[in-house]
Every structure is written in structure tokens, then in C-alpha cells.
Amino acid sequence: MIGVIASREWKSLFLSPLAWSVLGVIQLILAWIFLAQIDTFLQVQSRLAGMEGAPGLTDLIATPLFGAAVTFLMLLTPLLTMRLISDELRNGTFSLLLTAPVSMTQIVLGKYLGFMGFIAVSLGLTLLMPLSLLIGGSLDFGKLAAALLGLFLATASFAAVGLFISSLTAQPAIAAIGTYGVLLFFWIINLAAETGEQSGRLFNWLSLQSHYEFMMRGLIRTSDLIYYLLLIAAFLLLTIRRLDNRRRED
Amino acid sequence: MDTLIQAVNLVRRYGHRSAVDGLDIELARGDILGFLGPNGAGKSTTMRMLTGNLAPHGGTVKINGVDLLERPLEAKRSLGYLPETPPLYREMTVDEFLIFAARLNAVPKDHQRDAVLLAKERCGLTDVGHRLIGNLSKGYQQRVGIAQAIVHNPTVVVLDEPTVGLDPNQIREIRQLIRELGEMHAVILSTHILPEVQSLCNRVQIIDKGRTVYSARVADEESAAEILLVAFDREPSLDDLVSLEGIREADRLDNGRFQLRPYPDTAISALAGRLVAAGWGLRELTPQRRTLEQIFVELTTRESVA
């Protein structure tokens, strides 16, 4: 049942012009960054050749590319998630799911996985850029995989937040703004960490920024994985609770 | 006969206002229930509770003997529901959408194609299978909504104003379809078109302000003569008439006739005998049937008149 809902969601995203334009814009911007990074690499290539343990293609091109991708996806995900549930609430199509023999958990997971399928396609397209370097060079696949995992988990957490906020309102625009609010807050929450006190470390741990950076450098830490999985699980649970309560409250 | 829907003492509040207040509904296989009431009486709220779209604040719902609140997934397998606004994904084609509805309702994989074909045929959608739902006319969209509700051959079908937005020919087709559904299943439909209920339903339930104010079999409702029109050669006084056993109320009409309202359990034949025996020269006695419209208006406007 999760698969049925997920595949419909996935297909319907590809039927909407918004999703295609978002995909197009991501590719365009990232391709520009990719080319700029290649340019830089070519300029410094001769100097790197003489260095011991010099950074390779992966460090100089793939990592900055994925780092930029995280920022873009944070800006674009809310635009894609805003309709996930709010549209169904507004058009009355949600009652189709409510009448069918599926549980709220299956509905929410189905929608979320369908959306992550779409994200996976867009990340796959992004991944093709660094992979094209294989034509003339070699890559550190371990580092590349770690960076990709970081990018995927970060986007997955943006999507979970977006899904939850989309379930709070029937207005997509409000869902988008709300999601921006929450994501940016989680992004900058570590500004308060500058003080270096106990609470500062907590804020630092809560920040979205502080967790993908290690993965971008090729270091997968359990605490970062747990952070993302907790964040995703928490917002999915909130979504399920919220929609269950909606049946009772309004 | 097996009971397919059994809702007992349903309660639903919005804030402090009760939308549904102690409603009972019971339906057996083969029943088509016309669910009537003025706007805001709680019809849609009740239907949403019967289909698990809204959790009741009190009462129980059993679908096909399975408790909807305790075992929702199992109960919902037997449910098909067309809400007020048909739940349609406008960006899908009719075929894609119905396949999705069939899969969502756990129709086995090798039956899905047949189920969709049958639903399309029953709802007159065979020619529009490849068209986008968003581009269809309102009448066709309504039919897709009905097709979605019956694609998994549910034993209980709940239709909220199924004939809204259809032209007279389509209305006839949909009524025929509902009649067919009623043979094997239990159908509840809400509507504002009273003749529709008389031509289609075998039971009628009128609700007002969240309570049942009238519930009858359509056949009963036709045979129950609640008003008698009588005329006499020698006119008695109203007091004389009311003093006769079995008469609750009497009125003199302008055309020289009297309108009598017997007590509900009075046999008309016995009353006629007494009227003759009174010796006023009874020359006319016509049982008047109240139409559904009269019943509806009387029961749902009573309070505002008083």
C-alpha cells in the first residue's frame, strides 16, 4: 500500500510543471558551479602536481558542488513539499486515502517515499556531473559516496519538515513560508553556540549545518546519522499525529 | 437479512455546537436509503463519520459487522464513498486514476483491469478512459467520482449528492446504476431532490439539527393515510367530529369538506364505520397521502414556525 501511494506521488510530481522547473533550475545552477570548479582546478593543477597529499578531483570539484547543492535544495524543497498534503486537503482528494483500507502511517510514509524518489532522481542527475570526470581522471568513490549520503540525508530532513508543515495548512504558500522558517531556524540555530557554554553545544548539535559538513569531507559519524534519522522520524511522526488528530478535531 | 451498516448513537460536535446528536442508522443488504435533511442538518458530517473520514465523538459504527473504529482497515475494505466534492486527481487520466483507486482498495492484481473496465462501463466512462480528469466536464467528473467509489465492489456504498451537476439523461443513468448497486449492496445517498428518493430508495431517513426526525420505508410512507378528507350531507360541528373515537383533529375547509386527522393507530375502515353510524350522511371520504415533500417541510421547519 505504501508503494501504491508512493508511486502515485512520484508520478504526479513529474506531471507538474513546478517539479520540472525546479529540476531544471537545480541542474543549471549546479552545472555552472561545476564548470567554475573545473576551471579553478585546471588553474591550480600544475601546482598540485608537485604537492605531497594534494587534494584531488573529488575534493576540489565534487565536494564544493555537493555543498552548494545542499543550500539550493534547502531553498527549493519547501516549494516542492508545500503541496504534498495541503493540496489534497484543499481539493478533497485526501478523503480518497482516508476511505481506503490504509493506515495514516502508510499514507504519510507513502507520500514521503514518493517525494524522496523524486529527490533521488534529481540527486542522480547531479551525481552525473562529477561522474563525468571519470572520462579524464579518477575519483575517490568513498568520499563521493559519503558526500552524496550527506546531501541525501540533509534533503530528506528538509522534506520531512516540509511534509509536516504541509499537513498543517490548506494553503500551499503558507506551507512553503512555514517550512522556510523552520529550516532557516535550524540552519542558523548554532549562531547562539558561539558563546561556548553547555547550551551552546546543544544548539550546535541541533543545527542542520553542523551535520552534513563532516560527511562532505568524507567522514561519516554515527552521531550525524542519528541526528538526521531522528529529525526525519520526529517530523514524520508529527505528521501522522497531526493528520490523525485532524479527523477528530475539525 | 444481514445488516451491512449499523451506526448507533453517533455524536459529533464542532466546538460547542452539535452537528450530529445521537443518530442511528441501520441498513441491510438490498437497502437504498435516501438520506434527507436541510442544508447544515449534519448529512455530510454523518456520511464522513460512516466512512472513517471523521472520528465520531460518541457512538459506534459497524460496517459489514466490523467495527470501523477498532478495526478500520478491515472495515474500510467494504466501503466506497463519494464525498460532496469528488476526490479526483485532475492531472491523471481516468484509467490511471481508477487503477490507482483499485490498487489503493486492495483489489487483487489480476482483477484490477477487469474491475476498472466494469466500473467504467457501469458509469458510462468507456470512451473517456484516456482523457485527463481535469479536462472532463463536471458531469463526467462526477461519474469518475462514482466509479472510484464502486471500483472495488464494496458492500456498502455511501454517495453524497451523487446526481449534482448531471444533466437529466445522466441522472437517469446514474439512478439506474444506483438501483443495480442496491440489489447486491447497501447504498446510502443524500440528495435534495425528493422525487429521486421516491423513485430510487426503499427507505428514507430525514434528519434535522443532527437528529433523526423521520424514518420509514418508502412503501409504508405511501400507504399511511394521515389525513382524511370527508364531506357530509348534514354538516356536524367540529366538536361533534372530535368527540368521535379515533379523531385527533378536525378542520373545516372552505369548500364545505372537513379535514380529519386520525390518531396514528386508528384503522381507517373502523373510523369510516363510525362516521356512517353518526348519521350525518357521509358522502365522501378520501385518504390524503402526504408527499415526502410535505413531510420534509413539516418536520424540518417546525421549530422556526413555532
Boltz contact constraints between the chains, C-beta under 6 A:
constraints:
  - contact:
      token1: [A, 4]
      token2: [B, 103]
      max_distance: 6.0
  - contact:
      token1: [A, 4]
      token2: [B, 104]
      max_distance: 6.0
  - contact:
      token1: [A, 8]
      token2: [B, 100]
      max_distance: 6.0
  - contact:
      token1: [A, 12]
      token2: [B, 91]
      max_distance: 6.0
  - contact:
      token1: [A, 15]
      token2: [B, 91]
      max_distance: 6.0
  - contact:
      token1: [A, 92]
      token2: [B, 83]
      max_distance: 6.0
  - contact:
      token1: [A, 92]
      token2: [B, 85]
      max_distance: 6.0
  - contact:
      token1: [A, 92]
      token2: [B, 87]
      max_distance: 6.0
  - contact:
      token1: [A, 93]
      token2: [B, 87]
      max_distance: 6.0
  - contact:
      token1: [A, 93]
      token2: [B, 89]
      max_distance: 6.0
  - contact:
      token1: [A, 95]
      token2: [B, 53]
      max_distance: 6.0
  - contact:
      token1: [A, 95]
      token2: [B, 83]
      max_distance: 6.0
  - contact:
      token1: [A, 95]
      token2: [B, 87]
      max_distance: 6.0
  - contact:
      token1: [A, 96]
      token2: [B, 87]
      max_distance: 6.0
  - contact:
      token1: [A, 98]
      token2: [B, 53]
      max_distance: 6.0
  - contact:
      token1: [A, 99]
      token2: [B, 51]
      max_distance: 6.0
  - contact:
      token1: [A, 99]
      token2: [B, 79]
      max_distance: 6.0
  - contact:
      token1: [A, 99]
      token2: [B, 81]
      max_distance: 6.0
  - contact:
      token1: [A, 100]
      token2: [B, 104]
      max_distance: 6.0
  - contact:
      token1: [A, 100]
      token2: [B, 105]
      max_distance: 6.0
  - contact:
      token1: [A, 101]
      token2: [B, 73]
      max_distance: 6.0
  - contact:
      token1: [A, 101]
      token2: [B, 76]
      max_distance: 6.0
  - contact:
      token1: [A, 101]
      token2: [B, 77]
      max_distance: 6.0
  - contact:
      token1: [A, 101]
      token2: [B, 106]
      max_distance: 6.0
  - contact:
      token1: [A, 247]
      token2: [B, 54]
      max_distance: 6.0
  - contact:
      token1: [A, 247]
      token2: [B, 55]
      max_distance: 6.0
  - contact:
      token1: [A, 248]
      token2: [B, 55]
      max_distance: 6.0
